[in-house]
Amino acid sequence: MTAFAINSGGTEYYDAKTGGSTNATNDTYTISNGSTFVIRTDTYACPNHSSAFGSLDTVSASGTGGTLKWDATYTREIDFTGGSGTVPAYGTTISQGGVSGVFLGVWADWQSQTVAPAAAMPAAGYIKLGGITGGSFAAGALTGITATCSGADRQSWIETLVPDGVTWTISRLLTMKTDSTVWYEIGTTNGSAGQVIPCPTTGSFAGTFPGIWVETGSGTGIYEKWFSMGTTPATSTLRTDASCKFFWQTTSGIRIGSDGTNNVGFLPAAGCKVKIPAIIINTCTRTAGNGSGNRVLPNNNPLTRGKTDTGQGGVIDLKGFIFMFYLQVGGAYSVNVVDSTINRYASIGSIKTTINVSNIILSPNQQSSPTHSFELSNCRQGGTISDSIFMRYDGFTGGISSFLLQNCSGTIISNVTGGLCVFRASGNAYTFFSRSSQNLTFDNCTMQGARSQLESSATCVFNNPIYYDSLLSTTTTSAGQTAAIFYTQTTGLNVVNGFVLPLPAQGPYFGLVGSSLTSGLKVRNFGTFSSPLTLNSSVTGTIYYTEGGNSDHYFDRIYVINTRSGVYGGATNDVNFRYTHVHSDYADTTQTVSQNTVVRSCAFTGGSSAGNGVFGSHWEWRFISATAGTVQVRFNEPTASTIEQVTTISGTPKFDALGKILMVTNGDQVVWEMPHYALGFTAFTNSLPTVGGTNVTSAGSGVWGNHLFEYALNTGGGYGSWKTLTGANLSGESITPSTGFKLKVRITCQSASSTNAISNLQIAMGTTSVAQSTNLYPMDTYTLTLTNLVSGSDVVIRQAGTSTIIAQVDANSGTTYAYTYETPQAVDILVFKAGYKVKSQRNYSLTAADATLPLAQTVDLNYA
C-alpha cells in the first residue's frame, strides 16, 4: 500500500503518481491544502501505471481539503492501420510533423482490453493520446509507434477502476467534480433491427452497460435517452413504439431493435449518431497476484461495490459519467449530477441545499434485486429531478420501486420515467413511490409497467402523468391488477391534474386513480369535452378506484370514454366526495354509495336503486345524452354536513338506512334543497317525473300514491312560490344553462300507511352539447373575508388601477364581508359609509388561498 498525499496547493495528476500497490492492498489518496487531484486518463493505461497499479482506491481529505476532478478532454483517440512491431511504453511521445501527444494505450477494438506495452501491435485499431499539441493529427504515418493514422484525432473516453469495498470519503473539505459534460460518439445507426454498435468496456460482460443517447433523426443534434434491458429474456411481445427506446448490451456492443431473436423495441432511422458520457467509473477486485486487475462484473448488491461517502457534507458536482460503482450521496452539502448513466442503484439523502439531478439513465444490473433503483431521502431543501429514466428489472416480491422519495419536501420531478423491464410480479410493484413526503410536484412523468404510490404524503401534485401498463404489446389483463396512481394514508389535498394514456390497451386495470384511507384528493382535467381520454372497454375499469376509508375527494372536468365497469367505484366508508363535469359514456350506470356526495353536471346515466347504508348523499344532476339530462334526488338520511339540504317541516318522518325516507303519518312533511345551482340544462321537459319507492304510483297533479310532491325554483333571484311537481308546471319554467337553477322539493304524506317509502326522484331535463361543454363550475374558489366593518357599509372591489368593478355590495349587513373568487389577481378595495372616512386598500394581492383582511373604518369628524 502507498499513501499518496495530494498537498501541493496546486493541480496534481493521477498519471504522474508512481509506486502504487500491485497486490491486494489498497492505496490511499489524501487531498489537502486546497489541492486539485485530476484523473484525465484511464487509470490502468497511462504513464507510471499498469493493470496491476491501475485503480483509484481510498480517497479522503485532510486539513483544508481540495478537489477530486475528472477531465476527459485531455484524452483523444485516432484510428490506425498498418500496425506492426511492439506496443510502446505508456508516456511515449507520438508525433506527426509538428503535432504530438503522450501515448496512452492501444486497442485492437473497443470490445477488448488494452494491449499491454511490449506486446505485439495489432494490425489495426485505436490509439489513445493525451495532451495533444501543435494542431491535430491527420491521415499519415506516425512517429514513436509503427502505425499509420487513418484520420483526424477526436475526443476519446477514459475509465477509472474502483476496487470493490473501497470508499471515497467526500467530506465538507472535498469537492468531487467535472467542469463540464464530455460526450463520446460510439457510432451511427443504420436503420436495421439487430444492429450492434461496438462500445467501450462492453466486451467483458453482457447486460451491465446502463444507457446511451441516440439522435432523434439524422443530423438533428437532439438526443434521446435509451435504457438497457439488462439480461431480460427474449420475448416477441415487447412493443416497438416510440415509448420503447431500449437496447440490449452484449459482449459485442450495443444491440438496437432486437433481443437477439425477435425484432422488438423502437428502431431509430438510419444516420442517427449514438453517444455516451466520456468518463466511465467501473469496478475491479484487487488480488495478491494481479493488483487492480481488469474490470469485474458489478455485484448485484451495490453495497459491496466501491462507493462514495458524503456523510460529512461534501460537494458533488458530476457531469458526464457512466457509474458502475455505487453512487451513494448521503449528507452532502450540495448535489449536482447531470448527463450520466448509472448501473443498478443510486441513493441521495439528507442534502443540505437544493439538489439537481438531470438527464440520467439508470438501468438494471442484469436481473432482479430487493432494493429500490433510485432513492431520494430526507431531502427537505427542495430541488429538481428532471429528464431522466429510472428502470428496474422487475417488481421483485412487491413494495419495491424504480424511484423512492422518502421524507422529502419541495422537490420537482419533471419529465422522468420510472419503469420495469419485465412484467411485474404483483400489483404492489411501483414506479414512483412517495413515502412520508410533502409538496412534491411530478410534471409529465411516465409510469412504464407499474403504478405510482403515495403513502403518508401530503400536498403532492401529478401534472399530466403518462401511463403504460407494461413494455408488452399485449392487452392489460387482471394479472397484477393496479390503478395508475394510488394514494394510501395521505393528507393535504394531493392533486392529479391531467392524464395521458397513449395506448388504451396498456391502461391500468382497476382505475386511473385509486385511494385508501386518504384525506384530501383533487383529480381533474382528464381529456376535454371534444377530445375525451380514450380507454379500452376491456381494460380500465373506472376513472376512480377505492379501497375505502377516504374523505374529501373532488373530481373536476374529467372526460373519458370506454370504461370497463363504470365511472367511479364506491365504498360506504368514503365521505365528502364531489363529482363535477365528470363525463363518461352516457350509458354508464354507476351508482353513488359514498357519504356526503354530490354529483354536478356529470355525464352518465347513474343508478336508480336505493342506497344501502348511504348517508348524506342527496343530489345528482347529470346528462344522459347529448340532448337529455336528469335531476335526481336520493332520499338518504342527512348527516351533520348535509342537514341544511333536508328540513323536516312537520310530523315524524324516519329514515331506514337503506336509502329511503318513511313518511307513514298524515302531515309528515320534508323539504329537500339543492346545494348548488345546476348548470348546463336548457329546459325542464313536459314529462312526468319518476319516483322510486312504495306507494308512489303517480295519480297526476303532483300526487304519487300517498304523497304530494311540490317544488320551488330559484333561477338567481330567490325561490319562487310552491307549485305541484308536474311536467306541465316544470316545462313552463324558464332557465338558462349559464346561470342555472336551484330546486326545493317538498313532500307531504297525504295518506297514512306503514309501508310508505320513497327512495329517489328523477326529473327529466333538456340540454345540448354546447350547454354541457361551456357552462362550467370553477374548479377552485378562494374567499377573502373583510372584517371590522361598520354594519351597513358599501363595499366595492375593482381590478387594481382600473374602474372595472368585479364585486360590490350596498349596505352590507354585519361587520364582515366575504368575497369569493376563482382567479388570483391584484385588486383595489374601497369601503364607504356615511359618517366615516372612505377606507381603501390599493393593489391588494388575491392569492390561491383563503385570507382575512381587517379594514377598520375611521369616523369622519367633518361629516355633517
PyMOL commands that set and color helices and strands:
alter all, ss='L'
color gray80, all
select helices_A, chain A and resi 14-16+72-74+302-304+504-506+643-645+727-731+769-774
alter helices_A, ss='H'
color red, helices_A
select strands_A, chain A and resi 3-6+11-13+28-31+35-39+58-61+66-70+75-81+93-96+99-107+125-133+140-141+148-149+154-155+158-163+167-169+174-178+183-188+195-197+211-215+223-228+246-250+253-256+273-277+279-284+307-309+315-319+321-323+327-330+334-343+346-349+355-363+374-377+383-392+401-406+411-420+430-435+441-443+446-448+451-455+461-463+466-468+483-488+494-497+511-516+519-526+533-534+542-546+551-561+575-583+595-603+619-623+628-634+646-650+654-655+661-662+669-673+681-684+690-694+698-700+703-704+707-714+723-724+742-749+757-767+782-787+794-799+805-809+817-821+826-832+839-845+851-854
alter strands_A, ss='S'
color yellow, strands_A
deselect
rebuild
show_as cartoon
